[in-house]
């Protein structure tokens, strides 16, 4: 919308000493002539626009002209800035960048200089993240906003590739990974899709009516006793500091021999066994017997591979 563009231009000019018409045109995807007209309108509204000529010319706003920041204090503004800095990833970079500039401009100049190094940094992307996750995320984000169907190939745990057509609901960052929560037309139900397993993604030119669904309702298995299985685990080289990253401290019980017993609940799903196997020789599954047998059988298969 035009009013949004005008407001964004004003904030950019407040936050910078000088911006060229060409840069503004590229940023807002309009012509330079449109930017000229925008500047005339902003000036007519009473905002003191200054035009600079020459090779390094551009537009600016009269020095000391600032937005009133009485609504938020400095700490509150800083909290918003930290949150916005964690946005990169699957979201629209241009929009999050504009929002960050708007909020940063509310800080006093000295605070803005001090903040350049960042007091607190939230980075949602893991080390060595794949570019395809960001690319897929951007397509998904735009599909959610426009209520258009998504089509992609998805590789499941059994290493099979299936083409899915879904109605995207939301992007979720959970457990160090990005997921798409969507209604899958193949399964006729809501599903989570890990972005790193998505390939050949495309936004279809077909709209859908958004369904009323909250992803939280599909993750609260622990609130239903029937959906959870009690596990008894023994960590042989018990390091409660590390274990507290995966378990609630109330679930940990240190033993005289240095081991740690853990009683916890997990859903009856395949990923639980794979997760437990990541602890290797430091973990013994005591209960349930079915899980103990599955992990024992898997360990024997692994031993055969390395004994060949």
KEFI-236398 format. One line per 10 residues: number of its first residue (from 1); for each residue z, x, y negated of C-alpha. Coordinates in nm, 3 decimals, always signed. Example, Ala and Ser with C-alpha at 12.3 -4.5 7.8 and 13.67 -1.06 7.14 Angstrom:
<nodes>
1	+0.780,+1.230,+0.450 ~ +0.714,+1.367,+0.106
</nodes>
This chain:
<nodes>
1	+0.000,+0.000,+0.000 ~ -0.077,+0.114,-0.352 ~ +0.279,+0.070,-0.478 ~ +0.406,+0.292,-0.194 ~ +0.155,+0.561,-0.288 ~ +0.254,+0.548,-0.654 ~ +0.624,+0.576,-0.568 ~ +0.556,+0.867,-0.333 ~ +0.353,+1.047,-0.601 ~ +0.637,+1.006,-0.849
11	+0.889,+1.153,-0.603 ~ +0.659,+1.445,-0.526 ~ +0.618,+1.520,-0.894 ~ +0.994,+1.500,-0.948 ~ +1.049,+1.747,-0.670 ~ +0.779,+1.996,-0.771 ~ +0.691,+2.165,-1.094 ~ +0.317,+2.107,-1.048 ~ +0.084,+1.935,-0.797 ~ -0.296,+1.934,-0.811
21	-0.501,+1.615,-0.794 ~ -0.689,+1.758,-0.495 ~ -0.366,+1.810,-0.299 ~ -0.248,+1.458,-0.376 ~ -0.584,+1.311,-0.276 ~ -0.577,+1.494,+0.058 ~ -0.218,+1.398,+0.125 ~ -0.265,+1.026,+0.062 ~ -0.619,+1.015,+0.200 ~ -0.781,+0.882,-0.117
31	-1.034,+1.020,-0.364 ~ -0.950,+1.245,-0.659 ~ -1.075,+0.971,-0.890 ~ -0.816,+0.735,-0.739 ~ -0.544,+0.991,-0.814 ~ -0.662,+1.007,-1.177 ~ -0.624,+0.630,-1.203 ~ -0.282,+0.648,-1.036 ~ -0.168,+0.901,-1.295 ~ -0.279,+0.674,-1.577
41	-0.082,+0.386,-1.429 ~ +0.229,+0.599,-1.377 ~ +0.207,+0.720,-1.737 ~ +0.160,+0.365,-1.863 ~ +0.480,+0.267,-1.680 ~ +0.676,+0.503,-1.907 ~ +0.714,+0.804,-1.679 ~ +0.638,+1.123,-1.876 ~ +0.341,+1.274,-1.689 ~ +0.226,+1.621,-1.801
51	-0.128,+1.746,-1.728 ~ -0.185,+2.122,-1.688 ~ -0.533,+2.269,-1.730 ~ -0.690,+2.577,-1.573 ~ -0.722,+2.727,-1.226 ~ -0.356,+2.661,-1.147 ~ -0.353,+2.327,-1.320 ~ -0.232,+1.995,-1.196 ~ +0.020,+1.728,-1.279 ~ +0.392,+1.739,-1.338
61	+0.674,+1.535,-1.488 ~ +0.856,+1.629,-1.805 ~ +1.142,+1.866,-1.730 ~ +1.491,+1.714,-1.690 ~ +1.347,+1.373,-1.593 ~ +1.539,+1.282,-1.278 ~ +1.626,+0.980,-1.063 ~ +1.982,+0.854,-1.090 ~ +2.175,+0.963,-0.780 ~ +2.496,+0.766,-0.838
71	+2.440,+0.558,-0.524 ~ +2.497,+0.855,-0.287 ~ +2.721,+1.159,-0.315 ~ +2.602,+1.510,-0.228 ~ +2.749,+1.511,+0.125 ~ +2.586,+1.177,+0.205 ~ +2.249,+1.299,+0.076 ~ +2.286,+1.619,+0.279 ~ +2.355,+1.416,+0.596 ~ +2.034,+1.217,+0.542
81	+1.837,+1.539,+0.488 ~ +1.972,+1.690,+0.812 ~ +1.871,+1.376,+1.000 ~ +1.520,+1.378,+0.852 ~ +1.475,+1.743,+0.947 ~ +1.522,+1.646,+1.311 ~ +1.231,+1.403,+1.296 ~ +0.944,+1.647,+1.382 ~ +0.796,+1.588,+1.722 ~ +0.626,+1.266,+1.810
91	+0.667,+1.099,+1.472 ~ +0.422,+1.087,+1.183 ~ +0.466,+1.418,+1.002 ~ +0.324,+1.301,+0.670 ~ +0.564,+1.007,+0.641 ~ +0.872,+1.201,+0.747 ~ +0.774,+1.482,+0.509 ~ +0.747,+1.241,+0.218 ~ +1.082,+1.085,+0.301 ~ +1.241,+1.430,+0.314
101	+1.100,+1.521,-0.026 ~ +1.227,+1.197,-0.177 ~ +1.581,+1.249,-0.053 ~ +1.588,+1.622,-0.127 ~ +1.502,+1.547,-0.489 ~ +1.833,+1.360,-0.524 ~ +2.024,+1.686,-0.477 ~ +2.112,+1.894,-0.784 ~ +1.881,+2.193,-0.825 ~ +2.147,+2.444,-0.715
111	+2.215,+2.247,-0.397 ~ +1.844,+2.231,-0.323 ~ +1.820,+2.611,-0.341 ~ +2.123,+2.655,-0.117 ~ +1.986,+2.408,+0.137 ~ +1.662,+2.598,+0.202 ~ +1.817,+2.798,+0.484 ~ +1.980,+2.485,+0.633 ~ +2.356,+2.445,+0.688 ~ +2.299,+2.226,+0.993
121	+1.976,+2.218,+1.192 ~ +1.878,+1.954,+1.447 ~ +1.570,+2.048,+1.648 ~ +1.477,+1.784,+1.906 ~ +1.206,+1.993,+2.072 ~ +1.304,+2.232,+2.355 ~ +1.222,+2.601,+2.354 ~ +0.857,+2.657,+2.443 ~ +0.772,+2.287,+2.418 ~ +0.420,+2.184,+2.510
131	+0.186,+2.069,+2.236 ~ +0.067,+1.780,+2.454 ~ +0.413,+1.621,+2.422 ~ +0.378,+1.612,+2.043 ~ +0.019,+1.491,+2.065 ~ +0.110,+1.213,+2.309 ~ +0.410,+1.119,+2.098 ~ +0.202,+1.073,+1.784 ~ -0.044,+0.847,+1.967 ~ +0.244,+0.645,+2.113
141	+0.416,+0.613,+1.776 ~ +0.103,+0.477,+1.611 ~ +0.047,+0.243,+1.906 ~ +0.398,+0.102,+1.868 ~ +0.349,+0.047,+1.497 ~ +0.016,-0.130,+1.543 ~ +0.117,-0.323,+1.862 ~ -0.180,-0.190,+2.057 ~ -0.191,-0.128,+2.431 ~ -0.168,+0.225,+2.569
151	-0.357,+0.361,+2.867 ~ -0.269,+0.689,+3.037 ~ -0.240,+0.870,+3.368 ~ +0.115,+0.923,+3.488 ~ +0.235,+1.165,+3.755 ~ +0.537,+1.033,+3.944 ~ +0.804,+1.212,+4.145 ~ +0.591,+1.191,+4.459 ~ +0.318,+1.387,+4.281 ~ +0.086,+1.087,+4.267
161	-0.126,+1.007,+3.961 ~ -0.155,+0.643,+3.864 ~ -0.335,+0.496,+3.565 ~ -0.100,+0.277,+3.362 ~ -0.166,+0.022,+3.091 ~ +0.154,-0.047,+2.899 ~ +0.293,-0.234,+2.603 ~ +0.490,+0.037,+2.419 ~ +0.833,-0.058,+2.286 ~ +1.005,+0.256,+2.164
171	+1.025,+0.635,+2.189 ~ +1.353,+0.766,+2.327 ~ +1.497,+1.117,+2.312 ~ +1.736,+1.139,+2.606 ~ +1.871,+1.431,+2.807 ~ +1.663,+1.697,+2.626 ~ +1.334,+1.511,+2.685 ~ +1.116,+1.249,+2.515 ~ +1.048,+0.923,+2.696 ~ +0.838,+0.615,+2.632
181	+1.008,+0.284,+2.700 ~ +0.737,+0.027,+2.767 ~ +0.637,-0.282,+2.962 ~ +0.417,-0.163,+3.247 ~ +0.143,-0.407,+3.341 ~ +0.100,-0.238,+3.679 ~ +0.466,-0.289,+3.777 ~ +0.508,-0.605,+3.569 ~ +0.839,-0.477,+3.436 ~ +0.989,-0.240,+3.181
191	+0.976,+0.129,+3.267 ~ +1.056,+0.471,+3.124 ~ +0.777,+0.731,+3.114 ~ +0.850,+1.099,+3.050 ~ +0.606,+1.231,+2.791 ~ +0.558,+1.563,+2.971 ~ +0.411,+1.374,+3.271 ~ +0.165,+1.170,+3.065 ~ -0.200,+1.280,+3.044 ~ -0.531,+1.138,+2.923
201	-0.352,+0.904,+2.686 ~ -0.546,+0.667,+2.462 ~ -0.465,+0.379,+2.232 ~ -0.673,+0.078,+2.333 ~ -0.833,-0.152,+2.080 ~ -0.635,-0.448,+2.214 ~ -0.325,-0.593,+2.053 ~ -0.027,-0.740,+2.236 ~ +0.262,-0.960,+2.131 ~ +0.577,-0.743,+2.134
211	+0.834,-0.848,+2.393 ~ +1.201,-0.875,+2.304 ~ +1.365,-0.588,+2.490 ~ +1.635,-0.331,+2.420 ~ +1.610,-0.006,+2.614 ~ +1.992,+0.014,+2.621 ~ +1.995,-0.285,+2.857 ~ +1.790,-0.082,+3.106 ~ +2.017,+0.224,+3.100 ~ +2.361,+0.068,+3.138
221	+2.375,+0.087,+3.515 ~ +2.732,+0.221,+3.493 ~ +2.856,-0.114,+3.358 ~ +2.761,-0.283,+3.685 ~ +2.975,-0.168,+3.977 ~ +2.719,-0.283,+4.233 ~ +2.447,-0.065,+4.083 ~ +2.649,+0.258,+4.103 ~ +2.747,+0.479,+4.400 ~ +3.063,+0.687,+4.392
231	+3.011,+1.058,+4.451 ~ +3.271,+1.318,+4.540 ~ +3.154,+1.667,+4.450 ~ +3.311,+2.010,+4.497 ~ +3.207,+2.294,+4.267 ~ +3.303,+2.618,+4.440 ~ +3.299,+2.845,+4.135 ~ +3.447,+2.577,+3.910 ~ +3.376,+2.642,+3.543 ~ +3.513,+2.339,+3.364
241	+3.352,+2.453,+3.038 ~ +3.003,+2.430,+3.186 ~ +3.079,+2.124,+3.399 ~ +3.200,+1.933,+3.094 ~ +2.837,+1.937,+2.974 ~ +2.742,+1.715,+3.271 ~ +3.060,+1.523,+3.349 ~ +3.336,+1.350,+3.157 ~ +3.651,+1.569,+3.142 ~ +3.848,+1.284,+3.304
251	+3.628,+1.323,+3.615 ~ +3.719,+1.691,+3.663 ~ +4.013,+1.807,+3.874 ~ +4.080,+2.181,+3.909 ~ +4.201,+2.295,+4.253 ~ +4.441,+2.578,+4.350 ~ +4.156,+2.773,+4.514 ~ +3.962,+2.781,+4.186 ~ +3.717,+2.507,+4.277 ~ +3.674,+2.182,+4.085
261	+3.652,+1.834,+4.236 ~ +3.445,+1.572,+4.057 ~ +3.447,+1.198,+4.118 ~ +3.168,+1.018,+3.939 ~ +2.922,+0.733,+3.974 ~ +2.543,+0.756,+3.992 ~ +2.273,+0.494,+4.038 ~ +2.097,+0.470,+4.374 ~ +1.791,+0.662,+4.256 ~ +1.599,+0.966,+4.384
271	+1.656,+1.177,+4.073 ~ +2.030,+1.206,+4.151 ~ +1.968,+1.425,+4.457 ~ +1.723,+1.643,+4.266 ~ +1.976,+1.682,+3.986 ~ +2.252,+1.785,+4.226 ~ +2.025,+2.039,+4.395 ~ +1.990,+2.224,+4.063 ~ +2.350,+2.346,+4.105 ~ +2.241,+2.541,+4.414
281	+2.506,+2.717,+4.623 ~ +2.783,+2.641,+4.374 ~ +2.798,+2.272,+4.473 ~ +2.901,+2.095,+4.793 ~ +2.847,+1.720,+4.809 ~ +3.140,+1.570,+4.999 ~ +3.063,+1.199,+4.962 ~ +2.877,+0.977,+5.021 ~ +2.770,+1.089,+5.367 ~ +2.412,+0.973,+5.312
291	+2.368,+1.194,+5.004 ~ +2.535,+1.487,+5.181 ~ +2.288,+1.454,+5.470 ~ +1.985,+1.428,+5.237 ~ +2.081,+1.743,+5.049 ~ +2.157,+1.925,+5.377 ~ +1.813,+1.830,+5.514 ~ +1.646,+1.946,+5.192 ~ +1.833,+2.277,+5.202 ~ +1.720,+2.335,+5.561
301	+1.358,+2.273,+5.460 ~ +1.395,+2.524,+5.176 ~ +1.544,+2.778,+5.420 ~ +1.244,+2.739,+5.654 ~ +1.008,+2.816,+5.370 ~ +1.186,+3.140,+5.282 ~ +1.241,+3.237,+5.646 ~ +0.869,+3.226,+5.732
</nodes>
